[in-house]
Amino acid sequence: MDFDIPADIQQTLDELDQFIEDEIKPLERQDDNIRFFDHRREDSRTDWERNGWPNHDWEVLLGEMRKRAANAGFLYYGLPERFGGSGGTNLGMAIIREHLATKGLGLHNDLQNESSIVGNFPTVLMMEEFGSEDQQNYWIPKMLEGTARIGFGLTEPMAGTDATRMHTTAYRDGDEWVINGAKRWNTGMHAASHDYVFARTSGNPGEANGITCFIVPVDTPGFTVEFMWWTYNMPTDHAEVSIENVRVSDADILGTEGKGLDTAQLFVHENRIRQAASSLGAAQYCINEAVKYSRERMIRDRALSANQAIQWPLVELHTEAAMLRELIRKTAWQLDQVDAGVEISDKVAMCNYRANRLVGQAADRAIQVHGGIGYSRHMPFEHIFRHHRRYRITEGAEEMQMRRVGQYLFGFGVTNEMFETPSFAARFNSPQKGEPASWLD
């Protein structure tokens, strides 16, 4: 078995490091752009007079970073080659996202905005996987050039984690669909031109089938962004949206009518494994910084690191990070081998909830080791803690992800459709059967 990073991915990491030093760090330092990353970061990023939206200068800087990353051939790494990407794998993306997060805060990889020199484009991948040929040819170029930005409207005021019980509905009226309902935490609405709106078009509450994904222009009459939710970490791009008699056509359906949750599942799987890798990287950064400080900080001519009370908590965190790293990379590799990921949905859930929990613990420990200065905004740990705390709720609360693991472990809620997948049935009936020797075999 070979657990080394594949040579092509290692080469990409080396090239990214050089690009950061040559292009991104100088941009980060010019014109006081460092204000977006030092102790002034939250205030500099937020337009407090505009409902807490991202500051215009901050968005411009992120745009320049993306432009340079695209010109260097990195931004679209994870997209198919026909869309200007490199066809990067889930394994490659996981290793890269961890690597970038381990470097700490910076323009190269700002997790609060899901902004990185190696972009994450789940809404584009949804279109690539489920859009018709005409939809792909029309939407994907616009999405990549930035002339179309599509939000993600799944969660609702009274239907959070369990999307099967959403209250938003759509019914046919001649050649059109009429949508009514509301969305909460609707992602990206400060800049979206369109929104992926999920609505029940058939079936009963609690059933996965019968929910359809519509592509809705945000300027459609009846579509209203009521306000932005202010959050634990500002600025915000998550809106409360009301939808009243919004009319769309069949051409505005993404994927198959009634199978909208399939498109959402792709969004969730792609995001969860990459989010787990980023959380792991941020956790390792906190661990590394705490170790470094404890070795440099002298108490009575003795390094702080000599105390077991300092060593042991960091040893525990470092050990869990090492174990998670192997699980995340193996699971990412397995995602590259299956069509929809349902066979290993429990593994994705394990990676996500454990990594998101770890980064909070690591940030908290880094604050404690650094003492008073660790509590200040002059260190990055409070920002990391506040940002990553959201991931124990978003993309599926950790309780629901643990429930998913329990479903696979005990057989509760395992559907006939899952058993129809040969690799899933083999794994469920015999956990050892069909497992690869390693994630690189």
MARBA-148775 format. One line per 10 residues: number of its first residue (from 0); their letters; for each residue x, y, z of C-alpha. Coordinates in nm, 3 decimals, m for minus. Example, Ala and Ser with C-alpha at 12.3 -4.5 7.8 and 13.67 -1.06 7.14 Angstrom:
<sites>
0 = as = 1.230/m0.450/0.780  1.367/m0.106/0.714 .
</sites>
This chain:
<sites>
0 = mdfdipadiq = 0.000/0.000/0.000  0.121/0.351/m0.086  m0.009/0.641/0.124  0.221/0.905/m0.020  0.067/1.207/m0.187  0.048/1.128/m0.562  0.327/1.297/m0.758  0.096/1.513/m0.972  m0.084/1.648/m0.666  0.246/1.717/m0.487 .
10 = qtldeldqfi = 0.364/1.908/m0.793  0.047/2.116/m0.779  0.109/2.191/m0.409  0.462/2.308/m0.488  0.337/2.528/m0.772  0.066/2.675/m0.547  0.322/2.761/m0.280  0.535/2.945/m0.534  0.233/3.125/m0.677  0.133/3.242/m0.329 .
20 = edeikplerq = 0.479/3.385/m0.268  0.510/3.546/m0.612  0.157/3.681/m0.665  m0.075/3.656/m0.368  0.142/3.770/m0.076  0.249/4.092/m0.255  m0.117/4.166/m0.336  m0.211/4.097/0.026  0.047/4.350/0.148  m0.019/4.635/m0.096 .
30 = ddnirffdhr = m0.260/4.926/m0.033  m0.309/4.815/0.328  m0.497/4.504/0.211  m0.357/4.337/0.519  m0.640/4.511/0.708  m0.868/4.235/0.587  m0.658/3.973/0.768  m0.512/4.138/1.078  m0.698/4.251/1.393  m0.915/4.484/1.180 .
40 = redsrtdwer = m1.042/4.203/0.959  m1.410/4.181/1.060  m1.466/4.557/1.057  m1.278/4.601/0.727  m1.472/4.325/0.556  m1.819/4.440/0.663  m2.036/4.719/0.529  m2.217/4.793/0.854  m2.436/5.059/0.690  m2.555/4.814/0.424 .
50 = ngwpnhdwev = m2.716/4.549/0.640  m2.389/4.375/0.721  m2.308/4.281/0.361  m1.947/4.226/0.249  m1.758/4.551/0.199  m1.712/4.657/m0.164  m1.332/4.688/m0.136  m1.314/4.341/0.018  m1.511/4.193/m0.270  m1.290/4.373/m0.523 .
60 = llgemrkraa = m0.978/4.227/m0.362  m1.125/3.877/m0.370  m1.210/3.929/m0.736  m0.852/4.028/m0.816  m0.724/3.722/m0.634  m0.956/3.497/m0.835  m0.850/3.666/m1.159  m0.483/3.600/m1.088  m0.553/3.243/m0.979  m0.752/3.179/m1.297 .
70 = nagflyyglp = m0.475/3.321/m1.517  m0.225/3.096/m1.339  m0.442/2.790/m1.405  m0.532/2.714/m1.042  m0.879/2.856/m0.978  m1.071/2.598/m1.180  m0.858/2.299/m1.083  m1.157/2.094/m0.964  m1.373/2.151/m1.273  m1.383/1.931/m1.587 .
80 = erfggsggtn = m1.138/2.021/m1.861  m1.418/2.114/m2.103  m1.500/2.406/m1.874  m1.142/2.523/m1.848  m1.059/2.317/m1.542  m0.798/2.053/m1.474  m1.038/1.771/m1.394  m0.904/1.763/m1.040  m1.021/1.471/m0.828  m1.190/1.477/m0.489 .
90 = lgmaiirehl = m0.868/1.337/m0.347  m0.668/1.617/m0.505  m0.911/1.881/m0.382  m0.905/1.740/m0.028  m0.525/1.742/m0.010  m0.503/2.091/m0.161  m0.774/2.243/0.060  m0.607/2.102/0.372  m0.266/2.227/0.256  m0.392/2.581/0.198 .
100 = atkglglhnd = m0.582/2.597/0.528  m0.274/2.479/0.717  m0.106/2.803/0.608  m0.347/3.006/0.820  m0.541/3.321/0.734  m0.459/3.495/0.410  m0.579/3.602/0.069  m0.470/3.265/m0.070  m0.751/3.086/0.112  m1.019/3.272/0.304 .
110 = lqnessivgn = m1.258/3.012/0.437  m1.513/3.261/0.566  m1.599/3.345/0.205  m1.525/2.997/0.066  m1.274/3.193/m0.139  m0.950/3.030/m0.248  m0.690/3.029/m0.522  m0.826/2.676/m0.585  m1.196/2.740/m0.608  m1.484/2.533/m0.485 .
120 = fptvlmmeef = m1.772/2.549/m0.732  m2.053/2.323/m0.607  m2.326/2.514/m0.789  m2.132/2.478/m1.117  m2.084/2.105/m1.054  m2.459/2.074/m0.992  m2.520/2.228/m1.333  m2.255/2.009/m1.496  m2.401/1.692/m1.345  m2.775/1.759/m1.374 .
130 = gsedqqnywi = m2.823/2.035/m1.629  m2.936/1.965/m1.983  m2.687/2.024/m2.261  m2.853/2.355/m2.341  m2.847/2.459/m1.976  m2.480/2.369/m1.941  m2.381/2.558/m2.254  m2.575/2.862/m2.142  m2.514/2.874/m1.768  m2.166/2.740/m1.699 .
140 = pkmlegtari = m1.971/2.997/m1.905  m2.172/3.274/m1.737  m2.115/3.127/m1.392  m1.740/3.101/m1.446  m1.702/3.451/m1.591  m1.911/3.594/m1.308  m2.198/3.734/m1.513  m2.433/3.483/m1.349  m2.410/3.394/m0.981  m2.651/3.136/m0.845 .
150 = gfgltepmag = m2.745/3.113/m0.478  m2.857/2.801/m0.294  m3.204/2.806/m0.136  m3.279/2.482/0.046  m3.318/2.556/0.419  m3.644/2.708/0.542  m3.768/2.879/0.862  m3.956/2.565/0.970  m3.754/2.303/0.780  m3.383/2.306/0.846 .
160 = tdatrmhtta = m3.188/1.984/0.840  m3.484/1.773/0.721  m3.540/1.920/0.376  m3.802/1.655/0.297  m4.047/1.851/0.512  m4.003/2.185/0.338  m4.308/2.408/0.311  m4.217/2.575/m0.017  m4.438/2.437/m0.293  m4.477/2.473/m0.669 .
170 = yrdgdewvin = m4.775/2.385/m0.888  m4.836/2.389/m1.261  m5.040/2.668/m1.415  m5.055/2.611/m1.787  m4.701/2.625/m1.925  m4.560/2.769/m1.604  m4.485/2.674/m1.246  m4.598/2.892/m0.957  m4.374/2.883/m0.646  m4.475/2.993/m0.295 .
180 = gakrwntgmh = m4.280/2.970/0.028  m3.974/3.103/0.208  m3.604/3.027/0.245  m3.364/3.093/0.530  m2.984/3.114/0.523  m3.013/3.146/0.146  m2.647/3.146/0.049  m2.485/3.412/m0.170  m2.782/3.645/m0.203  m2.582/3.965/m0.162 .
190 = aashdyvfar = m2.452/3.918/m0.517  m2.671/3.648/m0.676  m2.839/3.698/m1.011  m3.032/3.369/m0.975  m3.118/3.123/m0.703  m3.150/2.745/m0.687  m3.491/2.721/m0.521  m3.608/2.381/m0.398  m3.985/2.329/m0.378  m4.222/2.037/m0.331 .
200 = tsgnpgeang = m4.405/1.965/m0.655  m4.556/1.627/m0.562  m4.558/1.365/m0.288  m4.601/1.407/0.085  m4.398/1.574/0.362  m4.116/1.346/0.470  m4.074/1.187/0.127  m3.749/1.249/m0.060  m3.916/1.223/m0.401  m4.138/1.505/m0.517 .
210 = itcfivpvdt = m3.900/1.797/m0.458  m3.783/1.993/m0.762  m3.493/2.235/m0.807  m3.577/2.554/m1.000  m3.339/2.819/m1.135  m3.509/3.146/m1.038  m3.394/3.496/m1.138  m3.376/3.706/m0.821  m3.549/3.996/m0.996  m3.860/3.786/m1.066 .
220 = pgftvefmww = m4.174/3.954/m0.926  m4.259/3.794/m0.592  m3.899/3.695/m0.510  m3.792/3.916/m0.220  m3.474/3.927/m0.013  m3.626/4.037/0.317  m3.304/4.087/0.513  m2.961/3.943/0.582  m2.899/3.742/0.897  m2.614/3.882/1.106 .
230 = tynmptdhae = m2.396/3.598/1.223  m2.130/3.496/1.474  m1.868/3.590/1.214  m1.937/3.886/0.989  m1.989/3.989/0.709  m2.293/3.791/0.600  m2.426/3.672/0.266  m2.710/3.458/0.406  m3.057/3.594/0.345  m3.416/3.545/0.450 .
240 = vsienvrvsd = m3.613/3.513/0.126  m3.987/3.519/0.066  m4.136/3.368/m0.248  m4.490/3.469/m0.345  m4.646/3.352/m0.672  m4.309/3.340/m0.846  m4.350/3.209/m1.201  m4.094/2.998/m1.386  m4.101/2.754/m1.678  m4.003/2.391/m1.737 .
250 = adilgtegkg = m3.677/2.519/m1.885  m3.592/2.655/m1.541  m3.589/2.310/m1.378  m3.246/2.171/m1.294  m3.238/1.796/m1.328  m3.549/1.579/m1.319  m3.882/1.701/m1.188  m3.936/1.554/m0.841  m3.569/1.454/m0.800  m3.434/1.784/m0.677 .
260 = ldtaqlfvhe = m3.279/1.640/m0.364  m3.043/1.442/m0.586  m2.892/1.772/m0.699  m2.872/1.894/m0.340  m2.700/1.570/m0.238  m2.420/1.635/m0.487  m2.379/1.985/m0.343  m2.365/1.843/0.009  m2.119/1.561/m0.066  m1.881/1.785/m0.257 .
270 = nrirqaassl = m1.893/2.049/0.015  m1.875/1.815/0.313  m1.554/1.638/0.217  m1.379/1.958/0.111  m1.507/2.137/0.417  m1.371/1.855/0.630  m1.030/1.890/0.466  m1.031/2.267/0.523  m1.132/2.225/0.887  m0.853/1.971/0.933 .
280 = gaaqycinea = m0.603/2.214/0.781  m0.720/2.500/1.004  m0.701/2.268/1.307  m0.347/2.167/1.220  m0.254/2.534/1.181  m0.382/2.605/1.534  m0.192/2.305/1.670  0.129/2.405/1.493  0.109/2.764/1.615  0.041/2.655/1.973 .
290 = vkysrermir = 0.340/2.420/1.965  0.564/2.691/1.819  0.460/2.948/2.080  0.494/2.705/2.370  0.850/2.627/2.266  0.941/2.997/2.242  0.758/3.125/2.552  0.990/3.114/2.853  0.868/3.089/3.212  1.149/3.114/3.469 .
300 = dralsanqai = 1.411/3.021/3.208  1.209/2.718/3.106  1.007/2.674/2.788  0.631/2.657/2.835  0.635/2.339/2.627  0.820/2.154/2.905  0.494/2.134/3.100  0.289/1.819/3.045  m0.027/2.026/3.093  0.074/2.201/2.770 .
310 = qwplvelhte = 0.200/1.892/2.588  m0.079/1.641/2.644  m0.379/1.836/2.510  m0.181/1.922/2.197  m0.065/1.562/2.161  m0.431/1.450/2.171  m0.532/1.703/1.906  m0.232/1.624/1.684  m0.311/1.251/1.705  m0.674/1.301/1.606 .
320 = aamlrelirk = m0.566/1.523/1.317  m0.336/1.247/1.191  m0.615/0.988/1.206  m0.866/1.219/1.039  m0.622/1.295/0.760  m0.612/0.931/0.651  m0.991/0.892/0.673  m1.055/1.211/0.476  m0.811/1.117/0.201  m0.941/0.763/0.173 .
330 = tawqldqvda = m1.301/0.884/0.163  m1.217/1.149/m0.098  m1.050/0.879/m0.307  m1.358/0.659/m0.271  m1.581/0.947/m0.385  m1.384/0.947/m0.709  m1.474/0.581/m0.763  m1.855/0.605/m0.726  m2.127/0.791/m0.914  m2.325/0.971/m0.644 .
340 = gveisdkvam = m2.142/0.885/m0.325  m2.442/0.721/m0.156  m2.237/0.407/m0.090  m2.001/0.600/0.139  m2.230/0.876/0.261  m2.161/0.764/0.617  m1.785/0.801/0.568  m1.832/1.154/0.433  m2.042/1.233/0.740  m1.776/1.092/0.972 .
350 = cnyranrlvg = m1.507/1.309/0.813  m1.717/1.621/0.826  m1.852/1.620/1.176  m1.526/1.505/1.335  m1.312/1.760/1.147  m1.550/2.045/1.224  m1.548/1.951/1.590  m1.168/1.918/1.593  m1.098/2.265/1.456  m1.305/2.424/1.732 .
360 = qaadraiqvh = m1.114/2.228/1.994  m0.779/2.315/1.834  m0.860/2.687/1.811  m0.975/2.689/2.173  m0.656/2.515/2.285  m0.440/2.756/2.083  m0.612/3.047/2.259  m0.543/2.886/2.597  m0.177/2.815/2.523  m0.120/3.171/2.400 .
370 = ggigysrhmp = m0.294/3.316/2.704  m0.418/3.676/2.689  m0.276/3.747/2.344  m0.448/3.433/2.216  m0.780/3.579/2.323  m0.711/3.902/2.133  m0.801/3.968/1.771  m0.432/4.021/1.703  m0.410/3.643/1.679  m0.625/3.447/1.428 .
380 = fehifrhhrr = m0.765/3.183/1.661  m1.086/3.359/1.762  m1.166/3.417/1.395  m1.104/3.050/1.313  m1.317/2.940/1.609  m1.607/3.167/1.517  m1.602/3.082/1.149  m1.572/2.705/1.179  m1.836/2.686/1.451  m2.097/2.729/1.177 .
390 = yritegaeem = m1.996/2.405/1.008  m2.125/2.200/1.298  m2.468/2.323/1.182  m2.449/2.397/0.809  m2.425/2.128/0.539  m2.621/1.911/0.783  m2.594/1.949/1.162  m2.345/1.713/1.323  m2.634/1.533/1.495  m2.785/1.453/1.155 .
400 = qmrrvgqylf = m2.450/1.339/1.025  m2.410/1.109/1.323  m2.761/0.984/1.248  m2.647/0.907/0.894  m2.359/0.701/1.031  m2.606/0.523/1.258  m2.834/0.443/0.964  m2.551/0.264/0.787  m2.416/0.105/1.103  m2.748/m0.036/1.225 .
410 = gfgvtnemfe = m2.944/m0.056/0.900  m3.209/0.201/0.997  m3.342/0.406/0.709  m3.145/0.212/0.445  m3.359/0.233/0.132  m3.416/m0.013/m0.148  m3.248/0.233/m0.385  m2.931/0.208/m0.178  m2.936/m0.169/m0.194  m2.972/m0.154/m0.572 .
420 = tpsfaarfns = m2.620/m0.013/m0.587  m2.398/m0.324/m0.602  m2.102/m0.171/m0.423  m2.323/m0.047/m0.141  m2.501/m0.380/m0.099  m2.171/m0.565/m0.089  m2.028/m0.329/0.166  m2.340/m0.328/0.385  m2.370/m0.706/0.393  m2.000/m0.769/0.435 .
430 = pqkgepaswl = m1.794/m0.469/0.549  m1.467/m0.627/0.440  m1.586/m0.732/0.098  m1.483/m0.513/m0.192  m1.286/m0.263/0.019  m0.975/m0.129/m0.156  m0.632/m0.196/m0.007  m0.569/0.177/0.013  m0.706/0.504/m0.122  m0.433/0.507/m0.385 .
440 = d = m0.463/0.148/m0.517 .
</sites>
